Amino acid sequence: MKNWPFRFVWLASSVCGFFGEGYEYQKHLTRWLPGYSFQNATPVMKTGTAFANKGNMPLEEDGITPAEKWPKCIVMNWWLALWGVMLNAVGLSNIGIKALAAKGLWQKLTQPFMISVMAIGGTPEARLEEMRILAKDLAELLAQCCVFVAIQLNVSCPNIAHTVARDQFVKETLAFLDILAVLGVHIFVKINVLASVEDMKVIAAHPACAGIIVSNTLPWTHVPKWMHVLFFGSTTSPLEHLGGGGLSGWPLRRRVNKWIRAARKAGITTHINAGGGIFGPLGAFLAWLAGADSISLGTIALVRPWMLGPTIWFGNWLFGNFPRRLSWQ
């Protein structure tokens, strides 16, 4: 624990932008809402890819700022905010890791942070080649950074064109870890709650896997129909034209904790970061009880902003002073 370089509360990879710059609404909340701050949470940069990817969210000429005041690939209104949910199909819009690194902003950061990456090619061969390129570009970047940097390997974004069959998932993820292992940094594999615990037990045993992050958003097709109707008034996604999108927020919390308990019972002992529907200290406590080692905060920053500061403080205190409780034994 003494050598742990990160906070015990992380930001979800969509929260603080590509360089920790955040978004316009966050600047207003920081100004007017006491306690609204990301200061004591580990920043996780928005997911980057080997090459520029248009995705579904238009960007300004700088390649990092959303061109739309409220991107059309994100569905949010007062009703969804009341329930604490959000639907998005951003689709990993970015200019590519090399171009992002060339801006020189990651190299100037003075606190440990994480960079999220994903291979999105349409074939296994294409994705492996992308990961090799990512490893090369990241190695050049890490040599220029003056703080501890970790990598989040995203293998579960629902808003991309390709899908990986379950029988290929483990093989491909292990191959990615083999490639990224040369970087010599912590690598956390980001999944969603649909991932098999047994599959993740194999992946977690890889020497380069420092931990598991659960959960990414839940694909529309796996959201219960009653939630479709309650949250969106229809069984047809408002983002159907973009593939349906992924749901984040309150519905994930119970499923995330259930997954973690099953993982611990199956013998997974590696670091597990819990994210999804943690809207206050109680959510952090329930994740700790389930067997998590740390938490990630995302949707709370928009739908429960007044709880952001207390949750960050409590999460760091709880996980820092009381390491994982073996409640599954």
N, C-alpha and C positions, 0 to 999 in steps of 0.2 A: 504493500500500500504506500510506503514511503516514496517509492520510485514512480508512482503513477503520475504521468505528466498532465493529465486532463482533469477538468472538473467532473463531477458526477452527474451533472445536468448538461446535456448537449442540446443544441438546436437542430431541429429537423432540417434536412438539406435544402428545403425551399424557403426557409424563413429569413435568412439574412442576405440573400443575393449571392453573387459570385465572389465578392471580396469583403463581405461583412457590411456592405453599404446600406442594406435594408431597403425599405420602400417608403413611399411618401406618407402613407397613413401611419406608419410607425413613427415617423418624425413628429407628426402632430400629437400622437399619443404620448410620446416621450416628453413633449413640451407641456401638455395639459393634464396628464394623469400621473399623480405621484406614485413612485415605485415601478413605473413601466420602464424596464431596462434589461438589456441582454448582457450586461457587464460581467456577471458571474457565471455565465454559461459558456461552454466550449462552442465556438462557431464552427459550423459545418457548411462548406461552400456548395452552392447549387451544382447539381450533377453536370459534369462535362463529358464530352465524347472525343474520340480520336480525330474526327473531322467535324467541320461545321455542320450543324443539323438545324434545319428550319423549324421543325416541330409545329406547334399550333399557336404559339405566342409570338407575335411580331415584336422585333427588337429595334431600338433606335440605332443610329449609325455607330454609336459607341460599342454596340454588340452586347450590352449588359442591361440596359434600361428598357423596360416594357414600353412599346410604342403606344399602347392603349392605356387610358387612365385606369380602367378596370377591364382586364383581358377577357375577351369573349369565351375563352376556353376554360374559364373558372365560373362556376355557378354559386352565387352567394346572395342571400337576401335576409330580411329581418326574421322570417320564419325559420330559415336554416340556422341563423345565428342563435335563435332562441333554443333550438334543439342541440346546437353545438356540432353541426356537421358542415361539410363542404365537399363539392364535387369538382374535380379538375381533370383536364386532358391537355396539360401544357405540352407534353410530348418531348421533353428534354431540349427545348430550344436553346442553342448556344453556338458560339463561334469556334468551338474546338479548344482543347486543352492548350495546345501550343500557342494559339493566338491569345488566349486568356493569360498565359504565363508571360507572354511578351509585353503585356501592359506593366509589368514590374510591381504590381500591387501586393501580391502574395509575399514577395520577397521583403516587403517593408513591415509586415505584421510583427508585433512584438509579444504576442501570446500564442501558445500552442493552438493549432487548429486542424481541421480535417478537410480533405478534398474528396468529394464524391465523384466516381467515374462509372461509366457503363459502356459496354460494347453492344452495338445495335444493328450490326450487319444482318442480312437476310439469310445467311448460311453459317454453319459452324466454322467453316474455314475462314470466312470473312471476319467473324467475331474474334477468332484467335489472332488474326493479323492485326485487327484493331487494338487488341489488348497488348500486343508486342509494341505497337506504336505508342500507346499510352504509357507503357513502362519506360520506353526510351525518353519520351518527353517529360515524364515525371522525374526521372533520374536527373535530368538536366536542371529541372526546377528545384528539386530538393537540395541540390548542391549549392544553390544560391540563397536558400532560406536560412535564417539565423535562429529559428525556434523549432520546437518539436512538431512534426507534421505526421498525421496518420492518413490512411486511405480507407474510404468506404467503398467497397465493391458492390455496386447496385446490380442485383440479378433478378429484380422483381418488378420493375416499372410496368404498369398495365397499359401505358399510353404509347407503346411503340408497335411497329407493324409485325415483328416476328414473335413467335412463341417457341419455347423449348419443351420438347416432350419430356415427361418425367424420367424416362429411362436414360435420357441424355443430360439431364440437369446436373447430376452429381459429377459425371465425367467432365463436362464443360467447366463447371465451377472449379474443380480441382486443377484443371489445366490453366485457368486464369490465375489461380493462386501460385502455381508453379512459376508462371511468367512474372508475377508481381513480387515474388519472394526476393528477387535480386535487389529490390529497393532497400531491404533491411529495415523497414518500419512496420508499425502495427497496421494490420489489415483487418478490417471488420466487414463481414459479409452481410449485406442488407437484403432481407427477404420479406415476404408477407405471411400472414397466418395460414395460407393455403399450403405452404411448404411442409413436406413430410418430416416429422421429428427424426425418424430413422435415417432419412437422407442427410439431414443436417448433422446427425451424430457422426457420420462419415466425414463430412466437410469440416466440422469443428476439430476433428483429430489431425487435420493437416498442419504441419509445423508452422506455416505462414499465417494461419488463421488465428488472429488475436481475440476474436469474439464474433458474436452474432447480434445483428440489429433486427428487431421485430417490433413494429411491422410497417411495411410500406402500405400505400393505400390499397383498399379492397376493390377489385374490379367490379363494375356495375353488375355483371352477370352473376356474381356471387353474393350480392346484397339481397336479403330476403324481400319478397315482393311487397309485404306489408310496409316495409320501410320505403320502398319506391313510392307507394301511394301516400304515406304519411308525410314524407319529406318533400316529394316533388309532384304529387298529385296525379301520377301516371306510372304505368309499368314500363313506359318508354323513356329512356334517358333523354334529358334536355341536351345532352352532348352526343346523341346517337350518331350524328354526322361525323363525329371525331372518334368513333369507336366505343362510346359509352362513358368513358372516364373512370376515375377511381375515387372512392369515397374515403374521407378521413374524418376523424373526430370521435364523438361519443360511442358509436356502435363498435369501435375497434377494441375498446378497453377490456371488456370481459373476455373477448376472444384472445387477445394478446396474453393476458394473465393465465388463461387456460392453457395456451400453447407453452408458456414458460414452465408451468407446473409439470406438464407432460414431458418437456425436455429434461428437466431435472430428474424426474422419476426414471427416465430412460438412461440416465447416466451422463448427460452432457454437463461438464463441469467448467467449461470455458466461460469467459465474460459474456453476459447477455445484457443488452441495452433494450429497455422497453419503451415503446412509443406508440401513441394512439389513444386519444381521449383522456389524457391526463390533464385535468382542468383545475387542479388544486392540490394541496398537501395530502388530502385523502387518497387521490389517485396515485401519488408517489408512494404512499404507505402501502397501498394494495399491491403495487408492482414489487415492492420490497418483500412483502409477504409471499408473493408468488415465486420469488427466487431470482429477481433481477439484480444486477450489480450497479446499474445506472439507468437513467431515463433520458428520453428525448422529448422536447416540447415543440409543437408546431402550430396546430389550429388554435390553441389557447391564445396565441399572440393576437388573433383577430376577434374571436368570439367570446373570450373571457379575459380581456386585457388587464382587468383589475386584479386578477389572480396570478399574473405572471411573476411579479417580484416575490410574493410569499412562497410560491411553488419552487422557484429557483433556490431561494434561501433554505427552505425545508429539505429539498432534495439533496443538496450538497451536505447539509448537516446530517441527515439520516444515513445516506450511503457512505459518507466519509467516516462517521463515528461508529456505525454498526454494520460491518461488512455482511454480505449475504447470509441471511438466516436459513438454516437447513430445515425449512418447514415441511419439505416434501418427504422427509425420512420418518 
